[in-house]
Amino acid sequence: MLKENGLPRTVTLDTAAAELVIIDQTLLPAKLKLLRLSQIEDMCEAIKKLRVRGAPAIGVAAAAGLYCLAARYVTENEEEFFSKLKSDADTLNATRPTARNLSWALEEMLGCAESRKGQGVSTIKNALKVKAKDMEEQDVAVCKAIGEYGAALLKDGDTVMTVCNAGALAAVEYGTALAPVYVAAEKGKTVSVYSLETRPLLQGARLTSYELTENGINTTLICDNMASSVLAQGNISAIFTGCDRVAANGDAANKIGTYMLAILARHFGIPFYICAPYSTVDFSTKTGKDIIIEQRSPEEIRSLWYRESMVTEKANIYNPAFDVTPAELITAFITEKGIKKPDEL
Ligand code: MRU
């Protein structure tokens, strides 16, 4: 829907220029600016600083980015080519630890290159270009499918709650948690959204409120600590969130604050859905305890959005970017293959 409104894709590969093009999300909602990246330092900086963020978007960006880097290798020697490719993939993969889509996308790209081994560097480069573009298009199709399954759960007039940004800005288009809202709207249903602002980086305030209202969706922003008070009023029909990594037992890591919402949903008897593509599911990670949770800078809490520090220097600051919701609190996962209970993935 964002695209129909004339806004660009969150992340796209410009195949002609061999450049990764992203919306710089650190500037939203004040400014819509595109960045063109072709150097690994800039790509890593963009992922670490959350210029591009959200699990599917990071995955697609890494795939496109790896192709852009490979396109610039000057060697015709395959051994040298593969050594550079693996090293760059490792560097990109090290930018953020929690989102499974990042390592998944890089593994897909390396697998594509490996399958062309012996066919020459230019054939491999071309295969990587096709693969990266295909992953970008697949992301749109997968998110749309999640939207279709999720929209079937929504009635005209429903209001849902969400945290962080798992919308179009977290994928190529549509997103995951907001895809059901967009698809429901496309089908003529009116669905409203309560968005948690999502301290400390304010993805809910800056990004979710922006993209939903740009698309004509009635949106109400609340501070994170207002969630229980709003849920107690009885007007929220479901909670929809995205996800960064699902463990084999169905425990799911997502933006810090998601676990809190899952507990509240259970308390108030509201369904709690996690919307995620299968590329987010990590069957090699047994339970949520094995998921690495990214720890971010104290400055994001202390001073990032303020003119001066809001915290005495003497206070310790703890800033985990994600939490893990246990499988037993998740009503179901909405995936591109349908709606699955945690033990049906
Ligand atoms: O730190 P972020 O902004 O990358 O965190 C994003 C989230 O937690 C999203 O909910 C998740 O990546 C799913 S996006 C479709």
Boltz pocket constraint, residues with backbone or C-beta under 6 A from the ligand:
constraints:
  - pocket:
      binder: B
      contacts: [[A, 50], [A, 53], [A, 54], [A, 55], [A, 56], [A, 99], [A, 163], [A, 164], [A, 165], [A, 166], [A, 167], [A, 170], [A, 171], [A, 175], [A, 176], [A, 177], [A, 203], [A, 241], [A, 242], [A, 243], [A, 244], [A, 254], [A, 255], [A, 256], [A, 275], [A, 321]]
      max_distance: 6.0
